[in-house]
Each structure stands twice: as structure tokens, then as C-alpha cells.
């Protein structure tokens, strides 16, 4: 390959990455703003009290609290350990972290923009299925001795990532949800959650876009066709949910950063259920498996990897079957990966409007002690990291 063609291919990959980033920019701002509003009115202090066991009520609450929290996978994993250490049920804590990364608003918005509403529907259909499968698997395999060993390891306080972010509780209580969200303190809390969510996962978003651009530009269609067995419709549906999570494990991309990569895989020929299983698998990427090992010990980390993988693949199969029977699986190649360049269209208008909203939130963040809290984000959880530095101004 000559220098010209080499730099040309680099340019193509970067332009594709930029195009996908431009396409989802307004959706990211909207999603993180909505997430900030929800986090501002849902207090983390209630979580341990509400999750004492693995009964259906606790599992439903864990799912709801997870869906209302940050989508950062590292923060979700750290907060799940905190719930467990303070006496919460281990299964409920695992359900919480699943919901935190798979049932959050911003993920649904970005999926709809980049891949289509069917994928958003699949995410929010498959998520509860995956949680049910996970609860059943944990119930069948967890032994009290293993849980106690995991609790002893968790109490050692080994550091993970984004623990300070997970520990911060800036949410408001008292009054109606609307009055809390619209108050000056609510505006401040929303701005802090907004900036901190961006700070916690911008690297994953950037990495996801770069990897997706490179794969879209450099990997020939024949490779994807061979990997996903696209020549055989039946086997393609069988292997898709098995391969999808393994691709995620090796991609190192988590949270909403894996949506652009999911779009590339879909256009490459992976099955619908395979895409869904891939999207669910941000909690078994290699860096997070290493954190499980530090948090809960080697045996529990190995068990979690195996059970999570089975639940993710199983949910992928269920979605494939249900959406296939209902005729909701979209046509191949519809994901918006190859649109390069910026044109004057609704996306550009929305980006301008939401960038203005982002500027207002960042301004509020800077005016109300936000930078000091941002520096605490990576502090260990047992430090008093930012117990609500609220400002009314």
C-alpha cells in the first residue's frame, strides 16, 4: 500500500467516524440532559433500603433505579458494588447495573437515530428478558459461601473506575418531581450530572466512533459475510447472538459508545438478535471483567462472565424470534454509517439547537463548583466525594 492510499484510507475511516458522530450529536446531548433530569430527582440513598433481597419487588425496583441512573458502565458497576457492600442483595445489585447500561433513555434515543426505532424497541424488549434470565441463572448457581467470599472481597475496597462519580448523590428530595427539576438547585444538579456523564464516557464514545469508522472503511464485506454466515439465513440467526457478545468483549467499547459499532456489524450482516446481544454485552468487556475480579474475586468474576454471556445471548434469541414473528426486523443495511459530510438538514439544525443547550448546562456547571466535583470523580468510593455541593445561585 502506497503512502497516498494509506493516508487516503485513514482519511476515509476518520470521515466516517466524524459523520456518525455528527449524526448522533444532538441525540447524545438530549439523552444526557434527560438522564441528568432523572438522576437529579432520584436519590441514591434509597437504593440499599429498597434492594434487600431478590424477590420480584426488589428486582423491579432495581431495574427502575438502574434505568434512572447514569449510563456509564464503570459507574454502574462501582455503584452496584456499593449497594452490595452496604447490605443490598447481590442479585438485585447485578440487575441494577444491567438496567443502568441497557434500559437508559440516552441509549434508546441514539439507537433510534443511528439504526432505527426497531432497534430501540428491541433494546427495551430484550433488556427485561435478559434481566429475568439473569435472575433465574443467579438463583440457580449462587451459593451462600460464594456470596460471602465476594462480600469479603468487596469490603477490601479495591479501586475500579469512576467510583467517585458513582458515589456522588446530588439528587433532590421534597416537593414534586417538576418543582425539584425546575428549581435553581435542580438546574445545578442537572448540569452537574450532565457534564459528569459526558466526562465519564466521552472516551468510550470517541473510541466507538473511531473503531466503527475503521471497520466500515477497511474491513471487506466478504469478511463479515463469512464471520456471520450470511449465506445461510438459519445458521446466521443461530450464530449471531453467540458471536455478538464476543465481539463486544474484544472491542473494549462500553455504554452508548458501542452503538456506532453495532451499526457497522448490522450493515456487515450480523443477525438482528446478534446486534441486540452485542449491545447488551458492554458489561463483559475485558476491562470490566478485570474490575469484577478486583471487586468480587476470581471465582465470582468467572461466574458473572459466564452467566452474563448466557443471559445476553438468550435475550438475543428471544428478540430474534419475537420480532421475526411480528415482522419487525428491518431491512439489511439501513443503519446510517456511510453518510459522510455535513449538510444543511434537520440533523444540523438539531445539532445547533442542542449544542446551545449544552453550552447553557456547561456554563451552569462552571458557575456552581462543578470543576471541583469533576476532579473527585475518580476518587475511591469510601472518600466523601462530593456529597451534594448544591448552589442556589
Secondary structure, DSSP 8 states (H G I E B T S, - for coil): --HHHHHHHHHHHHHHHHHHHHHHHHHHHHHHHHHHHHHHHS-GGGHHHH-SSSSHHHHHHHHHHHHTS---HHHHHHHHHHHHHTT--HHHHHHHHHHHHHS-HHHHHHHHHHT-HHHHHHHHHHHHHHHHHHHHHHHHH--HHHHHHHHHHHTTT---SSHHHHH------SS-HHHHHHSHHHHHHHHHHHHHHHHHHHHHHHHHHHHHHHHHHHS-HHHHHHHHTTT-HHHHHHHHHHHHHHHHHHH---GGGGHHHHHHHHHHT--HHHHHHHHHGGGGSHHHHHHHHHHH-HHHHHHHHHHHHHHHHHHHHHHHHHHHHTT----TT-S--S--S--SSHHHHHHHHHHHHHHHHHHHHHHTTHHHHHHTTTS-TTS---S------
